Amino acid sequence: MPPELVAHRGASHARPEHTLAAYELAIAQGADGVECDVRLTRDGHLVCVHDRTIDRTSGGSGVVSAMTLDELRRHDFGTWHGGEPAPVLTFDELLGLVADSGVRLFAETKHPVRYRGEVERKVAEALDGHRVDAVMMSFSVAAVRRFKALRPDVPTVLLFGRAWPQRLPPFADIAGPGVHLLRRYPARGAGSYCWTVDEADDIALCVERGVRFLATNNPAQTRGVLGANLTPDQL
């Protein structure tokens, strides 16, 4: 089977990452899934922001965990990447979009953070209120363990970028290597979630290794390259 395409922070090559425009475009381009990073605001709301601060991806500055949702909403998260003005995207808003689309959602909790395990608890609660095909991910072993205890029914991905562990812990269902590790460990990759894959040679490598989920910033272009690397039996 060919890898499923997961739009990394939405179609983030063409639209500002973690905006509704980026996710709507990813779905329109035929992504099988969408990926988001999740952080907790000072007043307990889940928002989709990758960095610890909003400095890179908005017109403002400040630490996400030290700001309220209302404070975050005063800033524009769209025009920095050439898009239309856009508010901060909440996790609930993204869940609503994904539930209507039918694509799979990959939610990554970020660590270390000041609220520690509270973010996993909030994500588990948010998923209870939506009919979404979800996968939880983190680079934090403790975070994956915490979430699995809360929602054993939701698949989990343990992300890693330094070395490929000899074995996954029992609470992690899927290996999550960076694509550079796929090149370093030639016998591995089958069934994994591989990030972040945009180059033609890396896409072909994912096909060769039997990667299950391929995270990409450019789902439309990657879909075209992926098709060129599949045999007629795989199409």
C-alpha positions as MATLAB code, in Angstrom:
seq = 'MPPELVAHRGASHARPEHTLAAYELAIAQGADGVECDVRLTRDGHLVCVHDRTIDRTSGGSGVVSAMTLDELRRHDFGTWHGGEPAPVLTFDELLGLVADSGVRLFAETKHPVRYRGEVERKVAEALDGHRVDAVMMSFSVAAVRRFKALRPDVPTVLLFGRAWPQRLPPFADIAGPGVHLLRRYPARGAGSYCWTVDEADDIALCVERGVRFLATNNPAQTRGVLGANLTPDQL';
ca = [
       0.000    0.000    0.000;
       1.255    3.533   -0.746;
       1.780    5.895    2.201;
      -1.087    8.037    3.381;
      -0.302   11.736    2.905;
      -0.490   13.856    6.052;
      -0.484   17.637    5.554;
       2.116   18.967    7.990;
       0.531   21.968    9.747;
      -1.890   21.982    6.832;
      -0.761   22.767    3.293;
       1.923   24.905    4.923;
       4.047   25.398    1.814;
       1.271   27.385    0.156;
      -0.640   28.818    3.133;
       0.329   30.085    6.601;
       0.782   27.098    8.886;
      -1.926   26.251   11.413;
      -4.562   28.433    9.764;
      -7.949   27.290    8.554;
      -6.858   28.287    5.037;
      -3.918   25.859    5.237;
      -6.110   22.980    6.409;
      -8.919   23.694    3.964;
      -6.410   23.689    1.103;
      -4.854   20.438    2.317;
      -8.250   18.758    2.339;
      -9.059   20.166   -1.108;
      -5.743   18.805   -2.388;
      -6.686   15.305   -1.265;
      -4.575   14.875    1.863;
      -5.443   11.692    3.739;
      -4.721   13.366    7.063;
      -3.712   16.663    8.629;
      -1.183   17.317   11.377;
      -1.242   19.996   14.042;
       0.823   21.059   17.041;
      -1.111   21.715   20.225;
      -0.303   24.064   23.094;
      -2.242   25.269   26.112;
      -3.006   28.925   26.825;
      -2.855   30.499   30.275;
      -6.624   30.228   30.603;
      -6.771   26.571   29.576;
      -7.586   26.630   25.847;
      -5.895   24.378   23.290;
      -4.451   26.272   20.328;
      -2.593   25.129   17.222;
       0.828   26.777   17.432;
       4.156   25.058   16.828;
       6.604   27.356   18.590;
       6.795   28.231   22.266;
       6.205   31.850   21.244;
       4.064   33.518   18.589;
       6.937   35.681   17.320;
       7.654   33.712   14.103;
       4.099   33.053   12.967;
       2.179   36.188   13.915;
       2.400   39.945   13.943;
       2.919   39.945   17.697;
       5.173   38.444   20.313;
       4.859   36.520   23.540;
       4.846   33.052   25.052;
       1.744   31.015   24.196;
       1.391   29.502   27.661;
       1.576   32.937   29.289;
      -1.209   34.422   27.136;
      -4.977   34.014   27.275;
      -6.970   33.027   24.226;
      -8.360   36.564   24.001;
      -4.818   37.955   24.005;
      -3.787   35.573   21.236;
      -6.813   36.575   19.192;
      -5.551   40.148   19.038;
      -2.744   39.023   16.732;
      -2.729   38.124   13.038;
      -1.419   34.649   12.181;
      -1.899   34.879    8.402;
      -0.074   37.716    6.691;
       3.452   36.716    7.770;
       3.373   34.016    5.062;
       1.618   36.087    2.436;
      -1.866   34.953    3.362;
      -4.984   36.790    4.401;
      -5.245   37.987    8.012;
      -6.136   35.026   10.224;
      -6.789   34.526   13.932;
      -5.092   31.922   16.060;
      -6.635   28.521   15.357;
      -8.095   26.659   18.308;
      -7.983   22.889   18.509;
     -11.778   22.780   18.732;
     -12.074   24.732   15.472;
      -9.741   22.317   13.724;
     -11.648   19.348   15.143;
     -14.831   20.775   13.674;
     -13.271   21.114   10.245;
     -11.774   17.620   10.320;
     -14.990   16.032   11.542;
     -16.822   17.469    8.546;
     -14.105   16.374    6.086;
     -13.525   12.777    7.126;
      -9.711   13.018    7.055;
      -7.552   11.675    9.872;
      -6.163   14.107   12.464;
      -2.638   13.795   13.862;
      -2.307   15.921   17.011;
       1.174   16.528   18.430;
       1.489   17.768   21.996;
       4.546   19.955   22.565;
       6.982   19.555   25.459;
       8.526   20.721   27.697;
       5.749   23.106   28.726;
       4.776   24.753   31.991;
       1.487   22.834   32.249;
       3.092   19.403   31.782;
       0.475   16.661   31.489;
      -2.488   19.034   31.417;
      -2.242   19.329   27.636;
      -2.716   15.574   27.146;
      -5.733   15.606   29.462;
      -7.265   18.496   27.537;
      -6.647   16.828   24.173;
      -8.251   13.609   25.420;
     -11.280   15.574   26.624;
     -11.562   17.492   23.348;
     -11.555   14.278   21.332;
     -14.429   12.964   23.442;
     -16.636   15.710   22.054;
     -15.986   15.065   18.356;
     -16.312   12.089   16.030;
     -12.810   12.304   14.586;
     -10.374    9.618   13.455;
      -7.485   10.852   15.583;
      -3.864    9.925   16.296;
      -1.874   11.457   19.182;
       1.850   12.145   18.793;
       4.720   13.552   20.830;
       8.491   13.552   21.113;
       7.924   13.123   24.864;
       7.796    9.506   26.037;
       5.988   10.633   29.192;
       3.370   12.504   27.151;
       2.591    9.467   24.991;
       2.349    7.310   28.121;
       0.006    9.769   29.814;
      -2.264   10.060   26.814;
      -2.465    6.300   26.253;
      -3.591    5.844   29.840;
      -6.374    8.374   29.231;
      -7.426    7.173   25.766;
      -6.194    3.617   25.106;
      -8.442    3.485   22.021;
      -6.567    6.283   20.206;
      -3.404    5.278   18.279;
      -0.179    6.945   19.405;
       3.030    7.879   17.613;
       6.345    8.305   19.427;
       8.293   10.873   17.418;
      12.081   10.865   17.385;
      14.819   12.677   15.532;
      18.177   11.710   17.077;
      18.238    7.916   16.903;
      15.856    5.067   16.159;
      15.050    3.225   19.415;
      15.643   -0.500   19.515;
      11.980   -1.033   20.421;
       8.950    1.110   21.042;
       7.437    1.269   24.519;
       4.159   -0.666   24.818;
       2.057    2.513   24.933;
       3.400    3.748   21.568;
       1.719    2.147   18.577;
       3.662    3.710   15.705;
       7.287    4.793   15.226;
       7.704    8.437   14.177;
      11.162    8.977   12.649;
      12.420   12.026   10.845;
      13.170   11.239    7.206;
      16.896   11.653    7.906;
      16.667    8.578   10.159;
      15.031    6.606    7.376;
      18.204    7.196    5.384;
      20.440    6.288    8.340;
      18.683    3.010    9.208;
      18.283    1.153    5.898;
      16.363   -1.824    7.305;
      13.624    0.181    9.026;
      10.597    2.246    8.130;
       7.754   -0.207    7.529;
       4.537    0.967    9.147;
       6.032    4.224   10.428;
       4.945    7.874   10.447;
       7.766    9.742    8.687;
       8.340   13.516    8.875;
       8.817   15.891    7.081;
       8.993   14.651    3.479;
       8.986   17.088    0.551;
      11.865   16.026   -1.717;
      11.345   13.533   -4.550;
      14.161   11.233   -3.417;
      12.756   11.088    0.110;
       9.239   10.391   -1.155;
      10.593    7.494   -3.215;
      12.465    6.225   -0.146;
       9.255    6.226    1.889;
       7.541    4.153   -0.801;
      10.456    1.725   -0.888;
      10.509    1.286    2.909;
       6.795    0.798    3.358;
       6.163    3.961    5.358;
       2.516    4.105    6.422;
       2.086    7.861    6.971;
       4.118   10.467    5.097;
       4.011   13.999    6.549;
       4.548   16.717    3.957;
       4.276   20.505    3.704;
       3.081   20.288    0.094;
       0.436   17.575   -0.286;
      -0.464   18.402   -3.902;
       3.103   18.223   -5.179;
       3.908   15.190   -3.030;
       0.838   13.377   -4.364;
       2.145   13.852   -7.892;
       5.637   12.642   -7.035;
       4.207    9.731   -5.070;
       2.183    8.610   -8.076;
       5.291    8.596  -10.225;
       7.004    6.254   -7.739;
       4.231    3.651   -7.530;
       3.915    0.556   -9.624;
       0.602   -0.079  -11.418;
      -0.294   -2.614   -8.707;
       0.189    0.024   -6.004;
      -1.895    2.754   -7.666;
];
